[in-house]
Amino acid sequence: MPGVASGANRIVIENPKSKVDLVKAQGRWLVDEPIRATTADPAMKQLLQTLGTLPISRFADDVEMQDASLGLQSPIASIQVESPLDTGAGARRVRIERLDVGGPADVARTTMFVRVSAVIQKDGVQVESAWGPLVAVVDRARLDSIAGDVSVYASKAVLRTSAADVTSIRVVDPRGGRAAYRRTIDGWFVADGEGRPNVKVEGERAKAIREFVELLCGERAAEVRPDDAEKFEVVWTIETGVSEGPLPVVDLVRCSIQGKPRVGIHVKGVLRLYDVDAERQIEAWSRALFNP
């Protein structure tokens, strides 16, 4: 798939247990399924590079191609790449390249049989075969490096902005506690009822605001997953803003994952979970923000 880095606008990675759908919109890659989230740029760069340079060790001969033992009747994984061929507003033609992974091609299981093909669709209907299907042998380690876990591709950052660009934060807890802050060139200030800077924030409270904003904007989550936790308890509701306007409202939650208590940040159907150290930090931030 040598043109995947420059031409692809959709990549679907699927196995019997999971499916990850990645789409490119306005020049940026996004996760579209099983959650909707921005992607982590390094992970997408690695995926595109791996797909674009995936080498074939050898092609299978005619006898091998008919052999059911290749495992291609029930592939263990598949990768589909869609690349638009038309740039105008007329009929949309798309090249769809597909790679199905079958069984091992050698006794040591270091290589795998794959089936590769490409078709051309016009307005969603297949109109011609571009090439294939062909059966080939590919190094297993290269295939194993292509993750099928959405947590690999989804950005670990809650907010897609730099911490330095966040100019306001308002935190509300379910019991009615409220804390609002605004940043100016002189630092963070307590915000009044109109959202204007009032008293300058110093010491532990200033540190808590800075570190919490860095958590929201940094690649800090230990795991990104759909919001299918067993139980949610909202600890805070957080509103942040930049100079151009508000950012998405998010909830800091306590939840249960397979019976284990966790702390996470929930936004638009996506749950980001954090490690034990981050949980301790959040407790300390809570005391500083609400009880200065």
Steps between C-alpha positions, in 0.01 A plus 500: 500500500769751401262795458326468836681789672409761242178372347296309759204655679368191679664198664303217660681241714284208604529166675235269652510693830536863398473758223678833471379746235733794431395785269674809368303825502634846419854366500480340847455135593218412742371183664145438374431158657460360766529850646522846345824667603805678368798281424846501650726635223799268572277190488346601167839586354628156602195323354527681166872429480450131582223454244687696234817292535352156578711259290393176336752218552367294211184434303320169542494267200178383333484179705537681831231753408238224492608347831241540778777466759614854418232617743363764264144366505473636857764774530632581847520869407442737211615847402310713250630828361284742299655768279293750295589518133285803413552848638210676325134522595387234251468124535724376778743220418684326783776241493451242774803291588450204730736266682365186671727311739479120496704231669876447549712443189785316674543254785657762728198728436727795419315575175129512411294445188308809390254573221530844342277670247378838381175604336360827368162619622290772342224651714532207739468230230794286384573570134833327440784306654822698530715196572491164674391312692849365563623271775836586650721443802577783745723517807288444811687755711409774253132400515506479881620860513167614350283539807128429498440673834325837487694609810817506289360751251272720711670806645573470871439875534151610604526840329652548156680821589817617669489557876652843434190594296247423774381831645218396733385207711185447702453194720169395657437205729158333545471632855500859378866587542625739234838641405569728203833634381626715213853533365656826386853592404567540874388148594184334634234697688179409682217597262206704623132440414551658157805286428744789543835454681486610863749376761828353376554132578823405672672196654342153499182620335690649203700178472180290508340702219813480285547125552132420446490692171816317393326170577203596280720607211780243528525140382461378858216245500596139563212369287237632259178303458125528435300618804374152587619505860288307746422808710562875482522757777561856384761667723533827307358657189769706330460785253810643336548770243752656265507853366282397203226345715403200717641149473296179552348454846644188666429300815756370744352170618557210733399177333524124518682301229466123542433557867809716551454866606659751261509874442434630152396795288186455296409700190267427205485123543873463567654402833867568573636314802798602712757320709526499879741795515261717300215401731699623801579823318133557421411470868768758587382734223144473629604619846698791354235614250200486730665574834767764437 
